[in-house]
Structure formats: structure tokens, C-alpha cells
């Protein structure tokens, strides 16, 4: 629903501690994907954040020029994009010091990709977890204290627990395998 999308945008802005007059997001994810729609557009509109649209995120020269020209502070993407960013041979020709943080989602983030990005930019990189049914964000690593191999903690106003796969009713102990269930205003109708 619209409520789910607005809720997730609001929750993400609380998490990101967005600074309206200062933050500039580079939108490399397509808007037909929930990650691009919510993180790349809705959160920006809800918080008056400037958006720099990138039609082809594989064009690393355009991405790097845009970061430098528009003083981008926020870079949401996927691990393969960040691998390309980190390994781009002419990357050092661009001023990337405006990047305050990046969010990686949609696939596991290798710790070496996170560490290298942070060395290159001086900004932080965090990992997030979500799915289409959570509009998309459910958990994110805190910006101030990102931990490699961690999908973080639930975003504000979100409950998460792990239950047994067989019945879905027994809550699992820490370290046990199970099914993740998520409850919050961003969760689409028909889910927990």
C-alpha cells in the first residue's frame, strides 16, 4: 500500500539521519525495483534530499563524475556495483570525499568490498536486509558502527524474530537456524 512505502521512507530517513540541505543521493538502482523506488526516490522526496539520476550504473565514468560534480553524500547500491567502483582503474582521478555513506543490499556484501570502499572514500558502508514485501528495508547496520558480515538491526518501529521452519510458531534461540519473520508498518498486507 502507499502506507507501506511512506512508512519505509520515513523509517529510512530516521535511520540515515538525513540532512535536508546537505544530502545528495546518487540513484543507480532502477525505479521499477523496490530498492530503487523506496531508497532512491521515496526517501529523498520525503526528506527533500537532492537526487542525481544515473540511467546506466555500469557507466562508472558517469557515476564518478556525478559524485564529484554534485558532491554526492549517499550511495545506495548492490555489491557488484561497489566491486566495479572499487576496481575502476581511473577512480583516483575523481574527488569522492563528499561520500558520507553507502548502503549495500540485494546480495551479501563481502567484507573486503566494504573495507576498500571506506578506505577509498573515507565514508562508511553498511549492509541492509529486506525484501519486496517489506518495501524493502527491514534491517540495516548503524552508520556510526557498521560491522562486517552483519545485516544490522531492525529499522525503527520494526520487529523481527526467527521461528522454526516446521510450524513457524516456536521462536528460535540465538545461533539457531530458522525462518525470519518481520512485523512493521512497511510490511505489505497479508504478512506477519
C-alpha positions in Angstrom: 0.0 0.0 0.0 1.0 3.6 -0.1 1.2 3.5 3.7 3.9 0.8 3.5 6.0 2.8 1.1 5.7 6.1 3.1 6.4 4.2 6.3 9.6 2.7 4.9 10.8 6.1 3.5 10.2 7.7 6.9 12.0 4.9 8.8 14.9 5.1 6.5 15.2 8.8 6.9 15.3 8.3 10.7 18.0 5.7 10.3 20.1 7.8 7.8 19.9 10.9 9.9 19.4 12.8 6.6 20.4 16.4 6.4 17.9 18.0 4.0 20.0 20.9 2.8 23.2 18.8 2.6 22.5 15.3 1.5 22.7 14.3 -2.2 21.8 10.8 -3.2 23.1 9.1 -6.4 20.2 6.9 -7.7 21.9 4.0 -9.5 19.1 1.5 -8.8 16.2 1.4 -11.3 12.9 2.8 -10.0 11.0 -0.3 -11.2 12.8 -2.2 -8.4 11.6 -1.7 -4.8 15.1 -0.8 -3.7 15.4 2.0 -6.3 11.8 3.2 -5.7 12.0 3.5 -2.0 15.6 4.2 -1.2 16.5 6.0 -4.4 13.3 8.1 -4.8 10.7 8.0 -1.9 13.1 8.6 0.9 14.6 11.6 -1.0 11.2 13.1 -1.8 10.0 12.6 1.8 13.1 14.4 3.2 13.8 17.0 0.4 17.1 15.3 -0.4 18.6 16.0 -3.9 18.6 13.1 -6.3 21.2 12.5 -9.0 19.7 10.1 -11.5 22.1 7.6 -13.2 20.5 5.8 -16.1 23.3 3.3 -16.6 25.1 2.4 -13.3 27.7 0.3 -15.3 29.0 3.6 -16.8 31.5 4.1 -14.0 32.9 7.3 -15.5 29.4 8.9 -15.4 28.9 7.6 -11.8 32.3 9.0 -10.7 31.9 12.3 -12.5 28.4 12.7 -11.0 29.6 12.0 -7.4 32.4 14.6 -7.9 30.2 17.3 -9.6 27.2 17.0 -7.4 29.1 16.3 -4.1 27.1 13.1 -3.6 26.8 12.1 0.1 24.7 8.9 -0.1 25.3 6.0 -2.5 22.9 3.0 -2.2 23.7 0.1 -4.5 24.5 -3.6 -4.7 27.8 -5.4 -4.1 28.6 -5.9 -7.8 28.3 -2.1 -8.3 30.7 -1.4 -5.4 33.2 -4.0 -6.7 33.1 -2.1 -10.0 33.5 1.2 -8.1 36.5 -0.1 -6.0 38.3 -1.7 -9.0 37.7 1.1 -11.6 41.3 1.9 -12.9 40.8 5.7 -13.1 38.9 6.2 -9.9 41.6 8.2 -8.2 41.2 11.0 -10.7 37.9 11.9 -9.1 37.2 13.7 -5.8 35.0 11.3 -3.9 35.4 12.8 -0.4 31.8 14.0 -0.2 30.5 10.4 0.2 29.3 10.2 3.8 27.9 6.7 3.5 26.8 3.9 1.2 24.2 1.1 1.6 24.7 -2.3 0.1 21.7 -4.6 -0.3 20.2 -7.3 -2.5 23.2 -9.7 -2.0 25.8 -10.5 0.7 28.4 -7.8 1.0 32.0 -9.2 1.0 33.9 -7.5 3.9 36.8 -6.7 1.7 34.5 -4.7 -0.6 33.2 -2.8 2.4 36.6 -2.1 3.8 38.1 -1.0 0.5 35.2 1.4 -0.2 35.7 3.0 3.2 39.4 3.4 2.6 38.8 4.9 -0.9 36.1 7.4 0.2 36.6 8.0 3.9 32.8 7.4 4.2 31.0 4.4 5.9 29.4 1.5 4.1 26.7 -0.5 5.7 24.7 -3.6 4.7 21.0 -3.8 4.7 18.4 -6.7 4.5 15.0 -6.6 3.2 12.6 -7.8 0.5 9.9 -6.5 -1.7 7.3 -7.4 0.9 9.0 -5.0 3.4 9.0 -2.1 1.0 12.1 -3.1 1.1 14.1 -2.3 4.2 13.8 -4.4 7.3 17.3 -4.2 8.9 20.3 -2.0 8.5 23.7 -1.7 10.1 24.1 1.5 12.1 26.0 4.1 10.1 28.2 5.0 13.0 29.2 1.4 13.8 29.0 -0.8 10.7 30.1 -4.4 11.3 31.3 -6.7 8.5 29.1 -9.7 7.9 26.2 -8.1 9.6 22.8 -7.0 8.2 22.4 -4.8 11.3 19.4 -4.3 13.5 15.7 -3.8 12.6 14.9 -0.3 11.3 12.8 1.8 13.7 9.3 0.5 14.5 10.1 -2.9 13.2 10.0 -6.3 15.0 12.0 -9.3 13.7 12.2 -12.8 15.1 13.4 -16.2 13.9 11.0 -19.1 14.2 11.2 -22.8 13.5 10.7 -23.7 9.8 8.3 -26.6 10.5 5.5 -24.8 12.4 6.5 -21.1 12.2 5.4 -20.7 15.9 8.4 -21.6 18.0 10.9 -18.8 18.5 14.5 -20.0 18.0 17.4 -19.3 20.3 20.3 -17.1 19.3 22.5 -19.0 16.9 19.8 -21.5 15.8 18.7 -21.8 12.2 15.1 -20.8 11.3 12.8 -18.6 9.3 13.0 -14.8 9.6 9.6 -13.1 10.2 9.2 -9.3 10.2 6.5 -7.0 11.5 6.3 -3.3 11.0 4.4 -0.5 9.2 6.4 -1.2 6.0 5.4 -4.8 5.7 2.8 -5.4 3.0 -0.7 -6.7 3.8 -1.0 -10.4 4.3 2.3 -10.9 6.1 3.1 -11.0 9.8 
